[in-house]
Amino acid sequence: MMNAESWTFLFVILSFLVYLYIGWRSRVRDTKGFFVAEQGIPAIANGIATAADTMSAATFISFTGLIAFLGYDGTIYIGVGGFFLLGLLVAPYLRKFGKYTVPDFIGDRYYSAIARLIAVAISLIICIAYVAGQMRGVGIVFSRFLQIPISAGVVIGMAIVGFFAVLGGMKGITWTQVAQYIVLVTAYLIPAWAISWMLTGNPIPQLAFVFGDITDKLNAIAIDLGFPEYTRPFVNKSQLDVLFISLSSTLGILGLPHILIRFYTVPSPRAARFSVGWALLFIAILVTTIPAIAEFSRYNLITSLHDKTPTKIHALDWVTKWENTGLLQFDDKNHNGRIELTPDDNSNEITIDRDIVFLSTPEVAQLPPWVIAFVAAGGLAACLSTAAGLLLVISSSIAHDIYYRLIDPEASEEKRVLLGRVMVCVAIVIAGYFGINPPGFVGEIITMSIGFASACFCPVILLGIFDKRTNKEGAIAGMLVSLIFTASYIIGEQFLGMPAWFFGIGSQGIGAVGAILNFTITLSVSRFTPPPPLEVQQLVEDLRYPENAPLALVDIGEEQLD
């Protein structure tokens, strides 16, 4: 009988062969294929790919652990309200603008090479932080299920994602993401259905979560152990902090480069809007399951580990294997022969990395080995699908937005595609380094990068579409101030021991404050400086006309740039 490791090896090999085959079949030779998939992706396929881009390592691996540890307060991390705004206010207009990247839009809309360069720098910060979380997730999955070092797992992931990203560009990435979404959502739902049935007799996790008795049992256990009730709100975070984390997540979706670039790949603005609707549907299938599986996971972990002897705990095969990764540890501090979970860090004898909660859930629930293995394959699909999109954004930021648009506008198609592929390789190396040496756990890293997107990109994109009076001076000032404020706050709190001095709002919610600051500065500076050229103002007017109205200005001449 095959064990979990053998099944994992089989599923990983099969799924990777599928991804490699799709990448090979989708290989491209021109820039339009490499950067925007020839603008021929159907709305439903783009919706699935967008969902795969969104369902990153954080969603698949980390958010379950966040909610399991934080209870009610953890649910703020899975908000997708920004997608409603994305479909209404951003996606169709970016598609109608007809460029390749977010810096493309900012550079041309604000008729400024400086604005373009700042946008490139911000894109790189967001994407490098985000992709570090994906590579960290790849390393964790490989480390446990193939029993290899995390660093080796990261290198394997780098090689796989590099292959289909280098060969197929956005076209290869898109169709690979369609396959990866199918793998990851199936891998998440199968254990969710099984565990829901085992604990409540109801196979639908959402209904079991609302109408089952696990919530009451978990609250009672938490109180007995000295923890606050699992469902009690604002225990770990203040109401204000919760509000700003939610707002930062919502606005961040409007500024994430690897999500926005997806809407350049469809045939029309109408298809862009429809693809957001499809994305919401496919995202909802998974995110509505996360709170339920988080609750089930916490319940199973406590009942499996608390107040057990070390001998009994280590008789569980999954315990030893997760201990080997260094992400699960036990220490009988009071030497009473029992391992106990307590709210006091000094006396707590169980240390669980939040990123392993969902990955370990099928093993804790004693599900069949093939289910355990399929979850590993799903985790890899979630990490690699998002990593691929991020790598392309990093590549296009250098090859297209800097080299082609600012250095060599006469560069041939072959030269631009070659440079794009080289930049993918460079980005993979950078991502691998941060995956091996991460600045935090997966969910934390990705939440910080979303904060940068919220603070720096969301305001200038919205104002660029809906306010023709906003000019380059305002946009440049707004992006610079919000970037400096947000970066200094995050670095200060996360790495330098600085207290959350702004009304107790932490680094994960400070992006919303940065966005408000950006809106204020951009609008104020724009009103006290000369208006944009008339052709740029007409461009903004044309962006909001019906789909068949032509743009007054498709491209700003390079001679008008700073």
Residue pairs with C-beta under 8 A, 6 or more apart in sequence:
1 369
2 10
2 369
2 370
3 369
4 145
4 363
4 369
4 372
4 373
5 145
5 146
5 147
5 373
6 369
6 373
7 369
7 370
7 372
7 373
7 374
8 145
8 146
8 372
8 373
8 376
8 377
9 146
10 373
11 370
11 373
11 374
11 376
11 377
12 145
12 146
12 376
12 377
12 380
15 179
15 183
15 377
15 380
15 381
16 160
18 179
19 160
19 164
19 176
19 179
19 180
19 384
20 160
20 163
20 164
22 164
22 168
22 172
22 175
22 176
22 179
23 163
23 164
23 165
23 167
23 168
23 172
23 176
24 164
24 167
24 168
25 175
26 164
26 167
26 168
26 171
26 172
26 174
26 175
26 176
27 167
27 168
27 172
28 34
28 38
28 168
28 169
28 171
28 172
28 417
29 413
29 414
29 417
30 413
30 417
31 100
31 400
31 413
31 416
31 417
31 420
32 38
32 39
33 169
33 170
33 171
34 169
34 170
34 171
34 417
34 420
34 421
35 100
35 101
35 169
35 170
35 264
35 392
35 396
35 400
35 420
36 100
36 170
36 261
36 264
36 265
37 169
37 170
37 171
37 173
37 174
37 265
38 171
39 264
39 265
39 266
39 267
40 265
40 267
41 49
41 171
41 174
41 265
41 266
41 267
42 266
42 271
43 266
43 271
43 272
43 274
43 275
43 278
44 274
44 275
44 278
45 174
45 175
45 178
46 174
46 262
46 263
46 265
46 266
46 271
46 272
46 275
46 278
46 279
47 274
47 275
47 276
47 277
47 278
47 279
47 281
47 282
48 177
48 178
48 181
48 278
48 279
48 282
49 173
49 174
49 175
49 177
49 178
49 181
49 262
49 385
50 259
50 262
50 275
50 276
50 278
50 279
50 282
51 181
51 278
51 279
51 282
51 283
51 286
52 177
52 178
52 180
52 181
52 184
52 381
52 382
52 385
52 386
53 177
53 258
53 259
53 262
53 385
53 386
53 389
54 80
54 259
54 279
54 283
54 386
55 181
55 184
55 185
55 283
55 286
55 382
55 385
55 386
56 130
56 133
56 134
56 137
56 382
56 383
56 385
56 386
56 446
57 133
57 134
57 136
57 137
57 138
57 379
57 382
57 383
57 386
57 442
57 446
58 77
58 133
58 442
58 443
58 446
58 447
59 78
59 286
59 287
59 290
59 382
60 137
60 184
60 188
60 286
60 358
60 378
60 379
60 382
60 383
61 137
61 140
61 141
61 355
61 358
61 359
61 379
61 382
61 383
61 442
62 133
62 137
62 354
62 355
62 441
62 442
62 443
62 446
63 74
63 77
63 78
63 290
63 294
63 443
64 290
64 293
64 294
64 297
64 357
64 358
64 361
65 294
65 297
65 353
65 354
65 355
65 356
65 357
65 358
65 443
66 74
66 77
66 294
66 354
66 443
67 74
67 75
67 77
67 78
67 290
67 291
67 294
67 295
68 74
68 294
68 295
68 297
68 298
68 301
68 354
68 357
69 298
69 354
69 357
70 235
70 236
70 237
71 228
71 229
71 230
71 231
71 232
71 235
71 236
72 230
72 231
72 232
72 233
72 234
72 235
73 233
73 234
73 235
73 236
73 237
73 242
74 236
74 294
75 291
76 237
76 242
76 245
76 246
76 249
77 245
77 249
77 443
77 447
78 287
78 290
78 291
79 246
79 249
79 250
80 253
80 280
80 283
80 284
80 287
81 246
81 250
82 249
82 250
82 251
82 252
82 253
82 254
83 253
83 276
83 279
83 280
83 283
84 280
85 250
85 253
85 254
86 253
86 254
86 259
86 276
87 273
87 276
87 277
87 280
89 254
89 462
89 465
89 466
90 254
90 260
90 263
90 461
90 462
90 465
91 260
91 263
91 269
91 272
91 273
91 275
91 276
92 263
92 269
92 270
92 272
92 273
92 547
93 269
93 465
93 543
93 544
94 105
94 260
94 263
94 264
94 272
94 461
95 263
95 264
95 266
95 268
95 269
95 271
95 272
96 269
96 543
96 547
96 551
97 105
97 108
97 109
97 543
97 551
98 264
98 551
98 554
99 105
99 108
99 264
100 261
100 264
100 396
100 400
101 123
101 257
101 261
101 264
101 393
101 396
101 397
101 400
101 401
102 119
102 123
102 255
102 257
102 260
102 261
102 457
102 461
103 116
103 119
103 120
103 123
103 397
103 401
104 116
104 400
104 401
104 405
105 461
105 464
106 115
106 116
106 118
106 119
106 460
106 461
106 464
106 475
107 113
107 115
107 116
107 119
107 401
107 405
107 556
107 561
108 555
108 556
109 464
109 536
109 539
109 540
110 460
110 464
110 470
110 471
110 472
110 475
110 476
110 532
111 472
111 532
111 533
111 536
111 556
111 560
111 561
112 472
112 475
112 476
112 561
112 562
113 406
113 561
113 562
114 472
114 476
114 562
115 472
115 475
115 476
115 479
115 562
116 401
116 405
116 406
116 561
117 402
117 406
118 476
118 479
118 480
118 483
119 401
119 457
119 479
120 397
120 398
120 401
120 402
121 483
122 452
122 456
122 457
122 479
122 483
123 257
123 393
123 394
123 397
124 394
124 397
125 449
125 452
125 483
125 487
126 255
126 256
126 257
126 449
126 452
126 453
126 457
127 257
127 258
127 390
127 391
127 393
127 394
127 397
127 427
127 449
128 394
128 427
128 430
128 431
128 434
129 434
129 439
129 445
129 446
129 448
129 449
129 452
130 256
130 258
130 386
130 390
130 445
130 446
130 449
131 386
131 387
131 390
131 391
131 394
131 427
131 431
131 434
131 435
132 431
132 434
132 435
132 438
132 439
132 445
133 438
133 442
133 443
133 445
133 446
133 449
134 383
134 384
134 386
134 387
134 390
134 431
134 435
135 154
135 157
135 158
135 383
135 387
135 431
135 432
135 434
135 435
135 436
136 150
136 154
136 355
136 434
136 435
136 438
136 441
136 442
136 445
137 355
137 379
137 382
137 383
137 442
138 153
138 154
138 156
138 157
138 380
138 383
138 384
138 387
138 435
139 150
139 151
139 153
139 154
139 157
139 435
139 436
140 150
140 153
140 325
140 327
140 355
140 356
140 359
140 379
140 442
141 153
141 359
141 376
141 379
141 380
141 383
142 148
142 150
142 152
142 153
142 154
142 156
142 157
142 380
143 149
143 150
143 153
143 325
143 327
144 321
144 322
144 325
144 327
144 356
144 359
144 360
144 376
145 372
145 373
145 376
146 153
147 321
147 324
150 325
150 436
151 436
154 432
154 435
154 436
155 432
157 380
157 383
157 384
157 387
157 435
158 428
158 429
158 431
158 432
158 435
160 384
161 384
161 387
161 388
161 391
161 428
162 391
162 424
162 425
162 428
164 172
164 173
164 176
164 388
165 172
165 173
165 388
165 391
165 392
165 395
165 424
165 428
166 421
166 424
166 425
168 175
168 176
169 392
169 417
169 420
169 421
170 261
170 265
170 392
173 388
173 389
173 392
174 262
174 265
176 385
176 388
177 385
177 388
177 389
179 381
180 381
180 382
180 384
180 385
181 282
181 381
181 385
183 377
183 378
183 381
184 286
184 378
184 379
184 381
184 382
184 385
185 282
185 285
185 286
185 378
186 374
186 378
187 374
187 375
187 377
187 378
187 379
187 381
188 286
188 289
188 293
188 358
188 375
188 378
189 285
189 286
189 289
190 371
190 374
190 375
191 293
191 361
191 362
191 365
191 367
191 371
191 375
192 205
192 289
192 292
192 293
192 296
193 203
193 204
193 205
194 362
194 365
194 367
194 371
195 205
195 293
195 296
195 300
195 361
195 362
195 365
195 367
196 202
196 203
196 204
196 205
196 208
196 212
196 292
196 296
197 203
198 365
199 208
199 212
199 214
199 296
199 299
199 300
200 208
200 212
200 213
200 214
202 208
202 211
202 212
205 289
205 292
205 293
205 296
206 288
206 289
206 292
208 214
208 292
209 215
209 291
209 292
209 295
214 295
214 296
214 299
215 230
215 231
215 295
217 299
218 230
218 295
218 298
218 299
218 302
219 229
219 230
219 231
221 299
221 302
221 303
222 228
222 229
222 230
223 229
225 302
225 306
225 341
225 342
225 343
226 342
226 343
226 344
227 343
228 235
230 295
230 298
233 242
234 242
237 245
237 506
238 504
240 503
240 504
240 505
241 500
241 504
241 505
241 506
241 509
242 509
243 509
244 505
244 509
244 510
244 512
244 513
245 447
245 506
245 508
245 509
245 512
246 509
247 454
247 509
247 512
247 515
248 447
248 450
248 451
248 454
248 455
248 508
248 509
248 510
248 511
248 512
248 515
249 447
249 450
249 454
250 454
251 453
251 454
251 458
251 511
251 512
251 515
252 450
252 451
252 452
252 453
252 454
252 458
252 511
253 259
253 450
253 453
254 453
254 454
254 457
254 458
254 461
254 462
255 453
255 454
255 456
255 457
255 458
255 461
256 450
256 453
256 457
257 393
257 397
257 453
257 457
258 386
258 389
258 390
258 392
258 393
259 389
260 461
261 389
261 392
261 393
261 396
262 275
262 389
263 272
263 275
263 276
266 272
266 275
268 547
269 547
270 547
293 358
293 361
294 357
294 358
296 361
296 365
297 357
297 358
297 360
297 361
297 364
298 357
300 361
300 364
300 365
301 352
301 357
301 360
301 364
302 341
304 316
304 364
305 313
305 339
305 341
305 350
306 339
306 340
306 341
306 350
307 338
307 339
307 340
308 338
308 339
309 337
309 338
309 339
310 330
310 332
310 337
310 339
313 319
313 330
313 339
314 320
317 363
318 360
318 363
318 364
319 328
322 328
322 356
322 360
323 329
323 330
325 356
327 352
327 353
327 355
327 356
328 351
328 352
328 353
328 356
328 360
329 350
329 351
330 339
330 349
330 350
330 351
331 349
331 351
332 338
332 339
332 349
333 346
333 347
333 349
334 340
334 347
334 349
339 349
339 350
340 347
340 348
340 349
340 350
341 348
341 349
341 350
342 348
342 349
353 441
354 441
354 443
355 441
355 442
355 443
358 375
358 379
359 375
359 376
359 379
361 375
362 371
362 372
362 375
363 372
387 431
390 427
390 431
391 424
391 427
391 428
391 431
392 424
394 423
394 424
394 427
394 430
395 420
395 421
395 423
395 424
395 427
396 420
396 423
398 419
398 423
398 426
399 416
399 419
399 420
399 422
399 423
400 416
400 420
403 411
403 416
403 419
404 411
404 416
405 558
406 561
408 415
409 558
411 419
438 445
439 445
439 494
439 495
440 448
440 494
444 508
447 508
448 490
448 494
448 507
448 508
450 511
451 486
451 490
451 507
451 508
451 509
451 510
451 511
451 512
451 514
452 483
452 486
452 487
452 511
453 511
454 511
454 512
454 514
454 515
455 482
455 483
455 485
455 486
455 510
455 511
455 512
455 513
455 514
455 515
455 517
455 518
456 479
456 482
456 483
456 486
456 514
456 518
457 479
458 515
458 518
459 478
459 482
459 515
459 518
459 519
459 522
460 470
460 475
460 478
460 479
460 518
460 522
463 470
463 474
463 475
463 519
463 522
463 523
464 470
464 475
464 540
465 540
465 543
465 544
466 540
466 544
467 523
467 526
467 540
468 532
468 536
468 537
468 540
468 541
469 526
469 527
469 531
469 532
469 537
470 522
470 523
470 526
470 532
471 525
471 526
471 529
471 530
471 531
471 532
472 532
472 562
473 525
473 526
473 529
473 530
474 521
474 522
474 523
474 524
474 525
474 526
474 527
474 529
475 522
475 526
477 521
477 522
477 525
478 517
478 518
478 519
478 521
478 522
478 525
479 518
481 517
481 518
481 521
482 514
482 515
482 517
482 518
482 521
483 514
485 513
485 514
485 517
486 510
486 511
486 513
486 514
489 498
489 502
489 507
489 510
489 514
490 507
490 510
492 498
493 499
493 500
493 506
493 507
494 507
500 506
500 507
502 510
502 513
505 513
531 537
533 560
535 552
535 553
536 553
536 556
538 552
538 553
539 551
539 552
539 553
541 552
542 549
542 550
542 551
542 552
542 553
543 551
